[in-house]
């Protein structure tokens, strides 16, 4: 049974354990520097097996060797590798790591969405987790006459998104606590684990004829109205909220 810790605490603990293994195994009576480095890498690699997704496993495993190389090249104390993590947490705070990492919507990914999911001029469209605004830009290309809004938890990303998309209303907030009921369309680029939760929220709050659009990840047990498959890109899953399957209390589709 795995111990659940909110991300990125597992990465912090794994990197600390790897550095502890390095320090304990080095020294005048210990291993040579390369042997201690291998010991640290081994600890990080073993800890990476606890990662819940592939990118998290890579993040955990790569932390020690990268910081080891940087610390050795720059002749700085071993603890100096924590400085980039502070910047990372500022840009992408702890709460946001429970959702999708910062993967931008590719240019042209939503081409043809306006035909699959037509919207009236002036309709409000929400990009839930808008990041730097690439999803908003793709939505604007598909729907130049709608009112676009973005919601982002990280305040630095929210500010940068507002600068990149001055024609959209961009707010800082939690996509899971904000209401979706006022939107005829909500667009997501989340994680596979988030999709059942997104379906439950949409079904509970949005109108039956509203649209829920997901890039790359489908809703388990749901039948899409359309699936767009741009050449060389992720599929776009287009759902009518009223046709989403019932959702159990735990968030899984029945």
C-alpha positions as CSV (number, residue, x, y, z in Angstrom):
1,X,0.0,0.0,0.0
2,X,1.4,3.4,-1.0
3,X,1.6,6.3,1.4
4,X,-0.2,9.2,-0.2
5,X,1.6,12.6,0.0
6,X,0.6,15.7,-1.9
7,X,2.8,16.4,-4.9
8,X,5.6,17.6,-5.0
9,X,6.5,16.5,-1.4
10,X,7.5,13.0,-2.7
11,X,10.0,14.6,-5.0
12,X,11.4,16.7,-2.2
13,X,11.8,13.7,0.1
14,X,13.3,11.5,-2.6
15,X,15.9,14.2,-3.5
16,X,16.7,14.7,0.2
17,X,17.2,11.0,0.7
18,X,19.4,10.8,-2.4
19,X,21.6,13.6,-1.0
20,X,21.7,12.0,2.4
21,X,22.9,8.8,0.8
22,X,25.6,10.7,-1.0
23,X,26.8,12.5,2.1
24,X,26.8,9.4,4.3
25,X,28.7,7.3,1.8
26,X,31.4,10.0,1.0
27,X,34.2,11.4,3.1
28,X,37.7,10.3,3.9
29,X,36.8,6.8,5.0
30,X,33.9,6.4,2.5
31,X,33.4,5.9,-1.2
32,X,35.1,8.0,-3.9
33,X,32.9,10.8,-5.2
34,X,31.7,8.8,-8.2
35,X,30.7,5.9,-5.9
36,X,28.8,8.3,-3.6
37,X,27.1,9.8,-6.7
38,X,26.0,6.3,-7.8
39,X,24.6,5.7,-4.4
40,X,22.6,8.9,-4.6
41,X,21.3,8.0,-8.0
42,X,20.3,4.5,-6.9
43,X,18.2,6.0,-4.1
44,X,16.6,8.4,-6.4
45,X,15.9,5.7,-9.0
46,X,14.3,3.4,-6.3
47,X,12.2,6.3,-5.0
48,X,11.0,7.1,-8.5
49,X,9.0,3.8,-8.6
50,X,6.6,5.4,-6.1
51,X,5.7,8.1,-8.7
52,X,2.0,7.8,-9.8
53,X,2.7,8.9,-13.4
54,X,5.6,8.6,-15.8
55,X,6.5,12.2,-15.8
56,X,6.6,12.3,-12.0
57,X,8.8,9.2,-11.9
58,X,11.2,10.9,-14.3
59,X,11.1,14.1,-12.2
60,X,12.0,12.2,-9.0
61,X,14.7,10.1,-10.6
62,X,16.4,13.0,-12.4
63,X,16.5,15.4,-9.5
64,X,19.6,14.1,-7.8
65,X,21.9,13.6,-10.8
66,X,21.0,17.0,-12.3
67,X,21.6,18.8,-9.0
68,X,24.8,16.8,-8.4
69,X,26.2,17.9,-11.8
70,X,25.1,21.5,-11.3
71,X,26.6,21.7,-7.8
72,X,29.8,20.1,-8.9
73,X,30.2,22.3,-12.0
74,X,29.5,25.6,-10.2
75,X,31.5,24.7,-7.0
76,X,28.6,25.6,-4.8
77,X,27.2,23.8,-1.7
78,X,25.0,20.8,-2.2
79,X,22.0,22.7,-0.8
80,X,22.1,25.2,-3.6
81,X,20.0,22.9,-5.8
82,X,17.0,23.9,-3.7
83,X,17.0,27.4,-5.2
84,X,15.5,26.4,-8.5
85,X,12.8,24.4,-6.6
86,X,11.8,27.6,-4.8
87,X,11.3,29.4,-8.1
88,X,9.3,26.3,-9.4
89,X,7.0,26.5,-6.4
90,X,6.5,30.2,-6.8
91,X,5.5,29.7,-10.5
92,X,3.6,26.5,-9.9
93,X,2.4,26.3,-6.3
94,X,1.8,23.1,-4.3
95,X,-2.0,23.1,-4.9
96,X,-1.6,23.3,-8.7
97,X,0.6,20.2,-8.9
98,X,-2.5,18.1,-8.1
99,X,-3.8,19.0,-11.5
100,X,-2.0,18.9,-14.9
101,X,1.6,20.0,-15.3
102,X,2.2,23.0,-17.5
103,X,1.7,21.5,-21.0
104,X,0.5,24.2,-23.5
105,X,-2.2,23.5,-26.0
106,X,-0.4,23.1,-29.4
107,X,-1.2,25.6,-32.1
108,X,-4.0,24.5,-34.3
109,X,-5.0,21.7,-31.9
110,X,-8.7,23.0,-31.8
111,X,-9.1,23.5,-35.6
112,X,-12.6,22.5,-36.6
113,X,-14.0,22.6,-33.1
114,X,-16.4,25.3,-34.1
115,X,-18.1,22.9,-36.5
116,X,-18.3,20.0,-34.0
117,X,-19.5,22.2,-31.1
118,X,-21.2,25.4,-32.5
119,X,-21.6,28.4,-30.1
120,X,-23.7,31.5,-30.4
121,X,-21.8,34.8,-30.7
122,X,-21.1,36.3,-27.3
123,X,-21.2,32.9,-25.5
124,X,-18.9,32.6,-22.5
125,X,-16.2,29.9,-22.8
126,X,-13.9,28.9,-19.9
127,X,-10.4,27.5,-20.3
128,X,-10.1,25.7,-16.9
129,X,-6.4,25.8,-16.1
130,X,-5.3,28.2,-18.7
131,X,-1.6,28.3,-17.9
132,X,0.2,30.7,-20.2
133,X,-2.8,31.2,-22.5
134,X,-2.1,28.8,-25.4
135,X,-5.6,27.2,-25.0
136,X,-7.2,30.6,-25.0
137,X,-5.4,31.5,-28.2
138,X,-6.5,28.2,-29.8
139,X,-10.1,28.8,-28.7
140,X,-10.0,32.4,-30.1
141,X,-9.0,31.0,-33.5
142,X,-11.9,28.6,-33.4
143,X,-14.5,31.1,-31.9
144,X,-13.5,34.7,-32.7
145,X,-17.0,36.0,-31.6
146,X,-17.3,34.4,-28.1
147,X,-16.2,35.8,-24.7
148,X,-13.2,33.9,-23.5
149,X,-12.3,33.5,-19.9
150,X,-9.3,31.7,-18.2
151,X,-8.9,30.4,-14.8
152,X,-5.4,29.6,-13.4
153,X,-4.2,28.8,-9.8
154,X,-0.6,30.1,-10.2
155,X,-0.6,33.9,-9.9
156,X,2.6,34.3,-12.0
157,X,1.1,32.2,-14.8
158,X,-2.2,34.1,-14.4
159,X,-0.4,37.5,-14.9
160,X,1.6,36.2,-17.9
161,X,-1.5,34.8,-19.4
162,X,-3.4,38.1,-19.0
163,X,-0.5,39.9,-20.8
164,X,-0.5,37.4,-23.7
165,X,-4.3,37.3,-24.0
166,X,-5.6,40.9,-23.2
167,X,-8.8,40.2,-25.0
168,X,-9.7,37.5,-22.5
169,X,-10.8,37.7,-18.9
170,X,-8.2,35.8,-16.9
171,X,-8.6,35.2,-13.2
172,X,-6.7,33.4,-10.5
173,X,-8.7,30.6,-8.9
174,X,-9.2,26.9,-8.3
175,X,-10.9,25.3,-11.3
176,X,-12.6,22.7,-9.0
177,X,-14.1,25.3,-6.7
178,X,-15.1,27.9,-9.3
179,X,-18.6,27.5,-10.8
180,X,-19.0,26.2,-14.3
181,X,-22.7,26.7,-14.6
182,X,-22.6,30.0,-16.5
183,X,-20.5,28.6,-19.4
184,X,-21.9,26.9,-22.6
185,X,-18.4,25.4,-23.0
186,X,-15.6,24.5,-20.7
187,X,-12.2,23.5,-22.2
188,X,-9.7,21.3,-20.3
189,X,-6.2,20.0,-20.8
190,X,-5.8,18.1,-17.6
191,X,-4.8,14.5,-16.7
192,X,-6.4,11.1,-17.2
193,X,-7.1,10.9,-13.4
194,X,-9.0,14.2,-13.5
195,X,-11.5,13.4,-16.2
196,X,-14.1,11.6,-14.1
197,X,-14.0,14.5,-11.6
198,X,-14.4,17.0,-14.5
199,X,-17.4,15.0,-15.8
200,X,-19.0,14.9,-12.4
201,X,-18.6,18.7,-12.0
202,X,-19.9,19.4,-15.5
203,X,-22.9,17.2,-15.0
204,X,-23.7,18.8,-11.6
205,X,-23.3,22.4,-12.7
206,X,-23.6,22.9,-16.4
207,X,-26.7,23.0,-18.7
208,X,-27.5,19.7,-20.5
209,X,-26.8,21.3,-23.9
210,X,-23.4,22.7,-22.8
211,X,-20.1,21.4,-24.1
212,X,-17.2,19.9,-22.2
213,X,-14.1,19.7,-24.4
214,X,-11.0,17.8,-23.4
215,X,-7.6,17.8,-25.2
216,X,-5.8,14.4,-25.2
217,X,-7.8,12.6,-22.5
218,X,-11.3,11.1,-22.7
219,X,-13.9,10.7,-20.0
220,X,-14.2,7.0,-19.0
221,X,-17.5,5.5,-20.0
222,X,-18.7,8.5,-21.9
223,X,-19.7,8.7,-25.6
224,X,-18.3,11.9,-27.3
225,X,-20.3,13.9,-29.8
226,X,-17.2,14.2,-31.9
227,X,-13.5,13.4,-31.8
228,X,-11.1,15.7,-33.6
229,X,-7.8,14.2,-34.6
230,X,-5.4,16.8,-35.9
231,X,-2.5,15.5,-37.9
232,X,0.4,14.6,-35.6
233,X,-1.4,16.0,-32.5
234,X,-3.6,15.0,-29.6
235,X,-7.2,14.0,-30.1
236,X,-9.9,16.5,-29.0
237,X,-12.8,14.9,-27.2
238,X,-16.1,16.8,-27.5
239,X,-19.0,15.9,-25.1
240,X,-22.5,17.1,-24.5
241,X,-22.9,17.5,-20.8
242,X,-26.4,16.1,-20.8
243,X,-25.1,12.8,-22.3
244,X,-22.4,12.3,-19.8
245,X,-22.9,9.1,-17.8
246,X,-24.1,9.2,-14.1
247,X,-21.3,9.6,-11.7
248,X,-20.9,7.8,-8.4
249,X,-20.2,9.6,-5.1
250,X,-16.5,8.8,-5.4
251,X,-16.2,10.5,-8.8
252,X,-16.2,7.4,-11.1
253,X,-18.6,7.0,-14.0
254,X,-21.1,4.3,-13.5
